[in-house]
Amino acid sequence: MGSNEGKVLPVIVRVLDASASEAARTSAVCAKLPAACSEPILYTESAACLQDLADKTTDILIVDLETIGGDEALEAYAVRCPKAVILAVSAKGSVSRAVSAMRAGAHDFLTKPFSLDALASKISFQLQQRRPSVKQAAAPTAEMPLADNLHAAAPFTPRVAPEPEQPAGLGRLIGMSASMRDIHDQIRRMAPSQAPVFITGESGTGKELCAAAVHDLSHRRSARFVTLNCAAIPRDLIESEIFGYVRGAFTGATDNRIGAAEQADGGTLFLDEIGEMDLLLQSKLLRFLQTGMFQRLGDTETRKVDARIICATNRDPLAEITAGRFREDLYYRLHVLPVHLPPLRDRRDDILPLAEAFLTRYSAEERRKFRGFDADAETRILSYSWPGNVRQLENTIRQIVVMNDGAAVTHDMLPMIIRDASARPNGVIDLSRERSRAQPENRPFGAIEPLWAQERRIIEDALDAFNGNIAMAAAALEISPSTIYRKKQSWEARCV
């Protein structure tokens, strides 16, 4: 995607689609791109694609959402190739799905069937958008081509800290409410320490931003801040993602690979959604915390690293301990410096500053001219309860910017759930009442629904209530979005 000593390097394109014929057709887009392309790499299965994204350079990734199991699964692909242009395609297109896909990491969205010209146009636009950052990047060395430089920042599943032009330190956490000022003070005090940090809070409250702020203010800020989302990775792969593996450790392990712990040596390792980790791996993590020592999967050599641990969960850790899902000794090892992030509904003074910051950011990104909100829009934004917290607010503002034009955000531009208070007071729906309407009042004992079927009905009711928005449905149900994604996978497996 650039030149090295006068040579133009070809663009690396990968296409993932369960239909081999559709993948081949999509890959023909290379002939229509202005940049020279290597022979496209086609995948019909997710595992092989994920492996290559982790280990090899990717400039363009075209993903069929049905092949990977839905919008939420896209994040696992996006974190493996953060510098790539990601195009999501689906036969089930809608505005809400496009927004959901972009929220999960896609740069654009196309509904099948689409023309190759349309696909080429979207890819070309995204490549043009990224060209300035390539020019500003450090000059490539003779040993490392430019294309590799672009991807060297994150060749593995864990993500590194955002680009330098993004807000750093406490600037990541927008808000001057009393609760946020208290959190800022806590972060300043705990940043110089080496002790573990334990962050709690509902989904969407900004736990990763809080962790990054701690890292930014610590003496480790010049080293890496490595993020691993335990909920976004299959349980049987989490150990290898944290500790790495050696060649031959399992089927498909063709090379040695370092894990997040080694990547974070000298820096900070952030384990998000740590409550999703199974008990066996929790015991291995406890040993690592006590000694700093570990073994790669399939290896006998013991390694030692110096990494500060920050973890986060949207669950109640004490309730998880009582339920036997979280080790008590691990909890007390991690729970040295606790931080609790309040939900957005409890810090309403921060809602407008956050909305204005997101409006400025996405207006610049989408080349829109928005400068603020009119009085009616401000009133509705302030009165809404934001069950999905800051993440929901950010996604809402982004959706408004993408789908509208104007100097000010008006009441009519707001999503129906926010502007129509009578439809869902305070953004909350009575799911229990909705469920009671959908089932008979008396059910014979022999016709009792299995637990998984009841869960499915409840979750699908919530998804219907929020027009398929997984983040908002999860917030209403007081579970994480990853839980909904895993449940959907288990339902599909039952139907096979």
C-alpha positions as CSV (number, residue, x, y, z in Angstrom):
1,M,0.0,0.0,0.0
2,G,3.0,2.2,-0.4
3,S,6.5,2.3,-1.9
4,N,9.9,1.0,-0.7
5,E,12.9,2.5,-2.4
6,G,10.7,3.3,-5.5
7,K,8.9,0.0,-5.6
8,V,5.2,-0.1,-5.2
9,L,4.1,-2.9,-2.9
10,P,1.0,-4.8,-3.7
11,V,-2.1,-4.6,-1.5
12,I,-2.8,-7.8,0.5
13,V,-6.5,-8.8,0.2
14,R,-8.3,-11.5,2.2
15,V,-11.8,-12.6,1.7
16,L,-13.8,-14.8,4.2
17,D,-17.1,-16.3,2.9
18,A,-18.5,-19.7,3.5
19,S,-19.5,-19.8,-0.1
20,A,-16.4,-20.5,-2.2
21,S,-18.0,-19.2,-5.3
22,E,-19.1,-16.0,-3.6
23,A,-15.6,-15.6,-2.1
24,A,-14.1,-16.0,-5.6
25,R,-16.5,-13.5,-7.1
26,T,-15.8,-11.0,-4.3
27,S,-12.0,-11.3,-4.7
28,A,-12.4,-10.2,-8.4
29,V,-12.7,-6.7,-7.0
30,C,-8.9,-6.5,-7.1
31,A,-9.0,-6.0,-10.8
32,K,-11.0,-2.8,-10.3
33,L,-8.8,-1.2,-7.6
34,P,-6.4,1.5,-8.6
35,A,-3.7,-0.1,-6.5
36,A,-1.8,-3.2,-7.5
37,C,-3.0,-6.3,-5.6
38,S,-1.4,-9.6,-4.8
39,E,-3.4,-12.7,-5.6
40,P,-6.4,-12.5,-3.1
41,I,-6.4,-15.1,-0.3
42,L,-9.8,-16.8,0.0
43,Y,-11.2,-18.5,3.2
44,T,-14.4,-20.5,3.7
45,E,-13.7,-21.1,7.4
46,S,-13.1,-18.6,10.2
47,A,-10.2,-20.5,12.0
48,A,-7.7,-20.3,9.1
49,C,-8.6,-16.7,8.5
50,L,-8.1,-15.7,12.1
51,Q,-4.8,-17.4,12.3
52,D,-3.5,-15.6,9.2
53,L,-4.8,-12.3,10.4
54,A,-2.8,-12.7,13.6
55,D,0.4,-13.7,11.9
56,K,0.5,-12.0,8.5
57,T,0.0,-8.6,6.9
58,T,-3.5,-7.7,5.8
59,D,-4.4,-4.5,3.9
60,I,-8.0,-5.3,3.0
61,L,-10.3,-7.8,4.7
62,I,-13.8,-8.5,3.3
63,V,-15.9,-10.5,5.7
64,D,-19.3,-12.2,5.2
65,L,-21.2,-11.7,8.5
66,E,-23.2,-14.8,8.2
67,T,-20.0,-16.9,7.9
68,I,-18.6,-15.6,11.2
69,G,-21.9,-15.8,13.1
70,G,-23.0,-12.2,13.2
71,D,-22.0,-8.6,13.8
72,E,-20.6,-9.1,17.3
73,A,-18.1,-11.7,16.1
74,L,-16.5,-9.1,13.9
75,E,-14.5,-7.6,16.8
76,A,-12.3,-10.7,17.0
77,Y,-11.2,-10.0,13.4
78,A,-10.8,-6.2,13.8
79,V,-8.5,-6.5,16.7
80,R,-6.2,-8.8,14.7
81,C,-5.7,-6.4,11.9
82,P,-6.2,-2.9,13.3
83,K,-4.6,-1.2,10.3
84,A,-6.6,-3.0,7.6
85,V,-9.6,-1.7,5.8
86,I,-12.5,-4.0,6.8
87,L,-15.6,-4.3,4.6
88,A,-18.5,-6.3,6.1
89,V,-21.0,-7.8,3.7
90,S,-24.3,-9.5,4.4
91,A,-27.4,-10.8,2.6
92,K,-29.4,-9.3,5.5
93,G,-28.8,-5.6,5.1
94,S,-30.3,-2.8,7.2
95,V,-29.3,0.5,8.6
96,S,-29.1,-0.8,12.1
97,R,-27.0,-3.8,11.0
98,A,-24.6,-1.5,9.1
99,V,-24.2,0.7,12.2
100,S,-23.7,-2.4,14.3
101,A,-21.0,-3.8,12.0
102,M,-19.2,-0.5,12.0
103,R,-19.4,-0.4,15.7
104,A,-17.8,-3.8,15.9
105,G,-14.8,-2.7,13.7
106,A,-15.9,-2.6,10.0
107,H,-15.1,0.6,8.0
108,D,-18.0,0.1,5.6
109,F,-20.9,-2.2,4.9
110,L,-22.5,-3.7,1.7
111,T,-25.7,-5.7,1.2
112,K,-25.6,-8.8,-1.0
113,P,-25.9,-8.9,-3.9
114,F,-23.6,-6.0,-4.7
115,S,-21.7,-4.9,-7.7
116,L,-17.9,-5.2,-7.8
117,D,-17.8,-1.5,-8.8
118,A,-19.6,-0.5,-5.6
119,L,-17.2,-2.7,-3.5
120,A,-14.2,-1.2,-5.3
121,S,-15.4,2.3,-4.8
122,K,-15.8,1.8,-1.0
123,I,-12.4,0.2,-0.7
124,S,-10.7,2.9,-2.7
125,F,-12.3,5.6,-0.5
126,Q,-11.1,3.9,2.6
127,L,-7.6,3.5,1.2
128,Q,-7.5,7.2,0.3
129,Q,-8.6,8.1,3.8
130,R,-5.6,6.3,5.3
131,R,-3.0,7.6,2.9
132,P,-2.1,10.7,5.0
133,S,-1.2,8.6,8.0
134,V,1.0,6.4,5.8
135,K,3.0,9.5,4.7
136,Q,3.4,10.7,8.2
137,A,4.6,7.3,9.4
138,A,8.2,6.6,10.1
139,A,10.2,5.7,7.0
140,P,10.4,2.0,6.4
141,T,13.6,0.2,6.9
142,A,15.3,-1.9,4.2
143,E,14.7,-4.9,6.5
144,M,11.0,-4.2,6.9
145,P,8.8,-3.2,4.0
146,L,6.2,-0.5,4.4
147,A,3.3,-2.9,4.3
148,D,4.8,-4.7,7.2
149,N,5.4,-1.5,9.1
150,L,1.7,-0.7,8.8
151,H,0.8,-3.9,10.6
152,A,3.7,-4.3,13.0
153,A,1.9,-2.5,15.7
154,A,-0.5,-5.4,16.3
155,P,0.5,-8.7,14.7
156,F,-1.3,-10.6,17.5
157,T,-4.8,-10.8,18.9
158,P,-4.3,-8.2,21.7
159,R,-4.7,-4.6,20.7
160,V,-2.1,-2.0,21.6
161,A,-2.9,1.5,22.8
162,P,-4.6,3.9,20.4
163,E,-2.6,6.2,18.0
164,P,-0.8,9.1,19.6
165,E,-3.2,11.7,18.2
166,Q,-6.0,10.2,20.3
167,P,-6.6,11.7,23.8
168,A,-4.2,10.4,26.4
169,G,-4.2,10.1,30.2
170,L,-7.2,11.6,31.9
171,G,-8.2,13.2,28.6
172,R,-9.6,9.8,27.7
173,L,-12.3,10.1,30.4
174,I,-14.5,13.0,29.5
175,G,-16.6,14.5,32.3
176,M,-16.3,16.9,35.2
177,S,-19.2,15.6,37.4
178,A,-18.3,14.9,41.0
179,S,-18.0,11.2,40.5
180,M,-15.7,11.6,37.5
181,R,-13.5,14.1,39.4
182,D,-13.2,11.5,42.1
183,I,-12.2,8.8,39.6
184,H,-9.6,11.2,38.1
185,D,-8.1,11.6,41.5
186,Q,-8.1,7.8,42.1
187,I,-6.3,7.3,38.8
188,R,-3.6,9.9,39.6
189,R,-2.9,8.2,42.9
190,M,-2.8,4.6,41.7
191,A,-0.9,5.2,38.4
192,P,2.6,5.3,39.9
193,S,2.0,2.0,41.8
194,Q,2.9,-1.5,40.6
195,A,-0.2,-3.0,42.3
196,P,-3.0,-4.6,40.3
197,V,-6.1,-2.5,39.4
198,F,-9.6,-4.0,39.5
199,I,-12.2,-2.0,37.5
200,T,-15.9,-2.7,37.8
201,G,-18.9,-1.1,36.1
202,E,-21.7,-1.8,33.8
203,S,-21.1,-2.5,30.1
204,G,-20.2,0.6,28.2
205,T,-19.0,2.7,31.1
206,G,-15.4,3.1,29.8
207,K,-13.5,0.5,31.7
208,E,-10.8,0.1,29.0
209,L,-10.4,3.9,28.7
210,C,-9.9,3.9,32.5
211,A,-7.2,1.2,32.3
212,A,-5.4,3.1,29.5
213,A,-5.5,6.3,31.5
214,V,-3.8,4.4,34.4
215,H,-1.1,3.2,32.0
216,D,-0.6,6.6,30.4
217,L,0.1,8.2,33.8
218,S,2.4,5.4,35.0
219,H,6.2,5.1,34.5
220,R,5.3,2.2,32.1
221,R,3.7,4.6,29.5
222,S,6.6,4.2,27.1
223,A,6.0,0.4,26.9
224,R,3.0,-1.4,25.5
225,F,-0.5,-1.3,26.8
226,V,-1.9,-4.7,25.7
227,T,-5.6,-5.4,25.8
228,L,-7.1,-8.9,25.8
229,N,-10.9,-9.2,25.8
230,C,-11.6,-12.5,27.5
231,A,-15.2,-12.5,26.4
232,A,-14.4,-12.1,22.7
233,I,-12.1,-15.2,22.5
234,P,-13.3,-18.8,22.7
235,R,-12.7,-20.2,26.2
236,D,-10.3,-22.9,24.8
237,L,-8.1,-20.3,23.2
238,I,-7.8,-17.8,26.0
239,E,-4.8,-19.5,27.6
240,S,-2.8,-19.5,24.4
241,E,-3.7,-15.9,23.8
242,I,-2.4,-14.9,27.2
243,F,0.7,-17.1,27.5
244,G,1.4,-18.0,23.8
245,Y,2.2,-21.4,22.4
246,V,5.0,-23.3,20.7
247,R,4.9,-25.1,17.4
248,G,3.0,-28.4,17.6
249,A,1.2,-27.5,20.8
250,F,-2.1,-28.2,19.1
251,T,-3.5,-28.8,15.6
252,G,-2.8,-25.8,13.5
253,A,0.1,-24.5,15.7
254,T,2.6,-24.3,12.9
255,D,4.9,-21.7,14.5
256,N,5.9,-20.4,17.9
257,R,3.8,-17.4,19.0
258,I,4.2,-15.1,22.0
259,G,1.1,-14.3,24.0
260,A,-0.2,-11.1,25.5
261,A,1.8,-11.5,28.7
262,E,5.1,-11.4,26.8
263,Q,3.9,-8.6,24.6
264,A,3.2,-6.5,27.8
265,D,6.6,-7.1,29.3
266,G,7.7,-3.8,30.8
267,G,4.2,-2.4,30.2
268,T,0.6,-3.1,31.2
269,L,-1.6,-6.1,30.5
270,F,-5.3,-5.3,30.6
271,L,-7.6,-8.3,30.9
272,D,-11.1,-7.1,30.1
273,E,-14.2,-9.2,31.1
274,I,-12.1,-11.3,33.4
275,G,-15.2,-12.9,34.8
276,E,-15.5,-14.9,31.5
277,M,-12.3,-16.9,32.3
278,D,-12.8,-20.5,33.4
279,L,-11.7,-21.7,36.8
280,L,-8.7,-23.8,35.5
281,L,-7.2,-20.8,33.7
282,Q,-7.9,-18.6,36.8
283,S,-5.6,-20.9,38.8
284,K,-2.8,-20.4,36.2
285,L,-3.4,-16.7,36.1
286,L,-3.0,-16.7,39.9
287,R,0.4,-18.3,39.7
288,F,1.4,-15.8,37.1
289,L,0.4,-12.9,39.3
290,Q,2.3,-14.3,42.3
291,T,5.5,-15.0,40.4
292,G,5.5,-13.3,37.0
293,M,6.3,-16.7,35.6
294,F,4.5,-18.9,33.1
295,Q,4.9,-21.4,30.3
296,R,3.8,-21.1,26.8
297,L,1.2,-23.7,25.8
298,G,3.0,-27.0,24.9
299,D,6.4,-25.7,26.2
300,T,8.4,-26.9,29.2
301,E,10.5,-23.7,29.5
302,T,9.5,-21.3,32.2
303,R,9.5,-17.6,31.3
304,K,9.3,-14.5,33.4
305,V,8.0,-11.1,32.6
306,D,7.4,-7.8,34.3
307,A,3.9,-6.6,33.5
308,R,1.4,-4.6,35.5
309,I,-2.0,-6.3,35.6
310,I,-5.3,-4.3,35.2
311,C,-8.5,-6.2,34.9
312,A,-12.2,-5.3,34.5
313,T,-15.6,-7.0,34.7
314,N,-19.2,-5.9,34.4
315,R,-20.3,-8.5,36.9
316,D,-20.5,-8.4,40.7
317,P,-17.3,-10.2,41.6
318,L,-18.5,-11.2,45.1
319,A,-21.6,-12.7,43.7
320,E,-19.5,-14.6,41.2
321,I,-17.4,-16.0,44.1
322,T,-20.5,-17.1,45.9
323,A,-21.8,-18.8,42.8
324,G,-18.5,-20.7,42.4
325,R,-17.6,-19.0,39.1
326,F,-14.6,-16.9,40.4
327,R,-11.8,-17.9,42.6
328,E,-11.7,-16.0,45.9
329,D,-7.9,-16.1,46.2
330,L,-7.6,-14.6,42.7
331,Y,-10.1,-11.9,43.5
332,Y,-8.1,-10.8,46.5
333,R,-4.9,-10.9,44.5
334,L,-6.4,-8.7,41.9
335,H,-8.6,-6.5,44.0
336,V,-5.8,-4.3,45.4
337,L,-6.7,-0.9,43.8
338,P,-10.4,-1.0,43.0
339,V,-12.1,1.5,40.7
340,H,-15.9,1.6,40.1
341,L,-17.2,3.4,37.1
342,P,-20.7,4.7,37.6
343,P,-23.4,4.3,34.9
344,L,-24.1,7.3,32.7
345,R,-27.5,7.8,34.3
346,D,-25.8,8.6,37.6
347,R,-23.6,11.3,36.1
348,R,-25.9,13.3,34.0
349,D,-23.7,16.4,34.1
350,D,-21.4,14.5,31.8
351,I,-23.9,13.5,29.1
352,L,-23.8,16.7,27.0
353,P,-20.0,17.1,27.2
354,L,-19.6,13.5,26.0
355,A,-22.2,13.9,23.2
356,E,-20.4,17.1,22.0
357,A,-17.0,15.4,22.0
358,F,-18.4,12.4,20.0
359,L,-20.2,14.8,17.6
360,T,-16.9,16.7,17.0
361,R,-14.9,13.5,16.5
362,Y,-17.3,11.8,14.1
363,S,-18.2,14.9,12.2
364,A,-14.5,15.3,11.3
365,E,-14.2,11.6,10.5
366,E,-17.3,11.5,8.3
367,R,-16.7,15.0,6.8
368,R,-19.9,16.4,8.1
369,K,-20.6,20.0,9.4
370,F,-22.3,19.4,12.7
371,R,-21.5,22.0,15.3
372,G,-23.9,21.1,18.1
373,F,-27.4,20.2,19.2
374,D,-30.6,22.2,19.1
375,A,-32.6,22.7,22.4
376,D,-35.1,19.9,21.7
377,A,-32.4,17.4,21.0
378,E,-30.4,18.4,24.1
379,T,-33.6,17.9,26.2
380,R,-34.2,14.4,24.9
381,I,-30.6,13.4,25.2
382,L,-30.4,14.6,28.8
383,S,-33.7,12.9,29.8
384,Y,-32.9,9.5,28.3
385,S,-31.6,6.9,30.7
386,W,-28.8,5.5,28.5
387,P,-28.9,1.9,29.6
388,G,-26.0,1.1,27.3
389,N,-24.0,3.9,29.0
390,V,-21.2,5.9,27.2
391,R,-20.9,3.2,24.5
392,Q,-24.6,3.6,23.6
393,L,-24.3,7.4,23.6
394,E,-21.2,7.2,21.3
395,N,-22.8,4.8,18.9
396,T,-26.0,6.9,18.8
397,I,-24.0,10.1,17.9
398,R,-22.1,8.2,15.3
399,Q,-25.3,6.9,13.7
400,I,-26.7,10.4,13.7
401,V,-23.6,11.8,12.0
402,V,-23.5,9.0,9.4
403,M,-27.2,9.1,8.5
404,N,-27.8,12.9,8.5
405,D,-26.5,16.3,7.4
406,G,-26.8,19.7,9.0
407,A,-25.2,22.3,11.2
408,A,-27.0,21.1,14.4
409,V,-28.5,17.8,15.5
410,T,-32.2,18.2,15.7
411,H,-34.9,16.2,17.6
412,D,-36.0,14.4,14.4
413,M,-32.4,13.0,13.9
414,L,-32.5,11.2,17.1
415,P,-33.3,7.4,17.1
416,M,-37.0,6.7,17.9
417,I,-36.2,5.1,21.2
418,I,-34.7,8.4,22.4
419,R,-37.0,10.9,20.9
420,D,-40.3,9.1,21.7
421,A,-40.6,9.1,25.4
422,S,-44.1,7.6,25.3
423,A,-42.8,4.6,23.3
424,R,-40.4,3.5,26.0
425,P,-40.3,5.7,29.1
426,N,-36.7,6.4,30.1
427,G,-35.5,4.0,27.5
428,V,-36.6,0.9,29.4
429,I,-39.1,-1.7,28.4
430,D,-41.0,-4.1,30.7
431,L,-39.7,-7.3,29.2
432,S,-41.6,-9.4,31.8
433,R,-44.9,-8.0,30.6
434,E,-43.9,-8.6,27.0
435,R,-43.0,-12.2,27.7
436,S,-46.3,-12.8,29.5
437,R,-48.2,-11.8,26.4
438,A,-46.4,-14.3,24.3
439,Q,-47.1,-17.4,26.4
440,P,-50.2,-19.1,27.8
441,E,-51.3,-18.3,31.3
442,N,-51.4,-22.0,32.3
443,R,-48.8,-24.5,31.1
444,P,-49.0,-28.2,31.8
445,F,-46.1,-29.6,33.8
446,G,-45.0,-31.8,30.9
447,A,-44.9,-28.8,28.6
448,I,-42.5,-26.7,30.7
449,E,-39.9,-25.1,28.5
450,P,-36.2,-26.0,28.9
451,L,-34.1,-23.3,30.5
452,W,-32.2,-22.6,27.3
453,A,-35.5,-22.1,25.4
454,Q,-36.7,-19.6,28.0
455,E,-33.4,-17.7,27.8
456,R,-33.7,-17.6,24.1
457,R,-37.2,-16.2,24.2
458,I,-36.2,-13.6,26.8
459,I,-33.1,-12.5,24.8
460,E,-35.0,-12.4,21.5
461,D,-37.7,-10.3,23.1
462,A,-35.1,-7.8,24.2
463,L,-33.5,-7.8,20.8
464,D,-36.9,-7.2,19.2
465,A,-37.6,-4.4,21.6
466,F,-34.3,-2.6,20.7
467,N,-34.5,-3.3,16.9
468,G,-31.7,-5.8,17.0
469,N,-29.2,-3.6,18.9
470,I,-27.3,-6.2,21.0
471,A,-25.6,-3.6,23.2
472,M,-28.8,-2.0,24.2
473,A,-30.6,-5.3,24.7
474,A,-27.7,-6.5,26.9
475,A,-27.9,-3.4,29.0
476,A,-31.6,-3.9,29.5
477,L,-31.1,-7.5,30.6
478,E,-28.1,-6.5,32.7
479,I,-25.7,-8.9,30.9
480,S,-22.7,-8.4,28.6
481,P,-23.1,-8.2,24.8
482,S,-20.7,-11.2,24.6
483,T,-23.2,-13.3,26.6
484,I,-25.9,-12.7,24.0
485,Y,-23.4,-13.6,21.2
486,R,-22.4,-16.9,23.0
487,K,-26.1,-17.8,23.6
488,K,-26.9,-17.3,19.9
489,Q,-24.0,-19.6,19.0
490,S,-25.3,-22.3,21.3
491,W,-28.8,-22.0,19.9
492,E,-27.4,-22.4,16.4
493,A,-25.5,-25.5,17.5
494,R,-28.7,-27.1,18.8
495,C,-30.4,-26.5,15.5
496,V,-27.7,-28.3,13.5
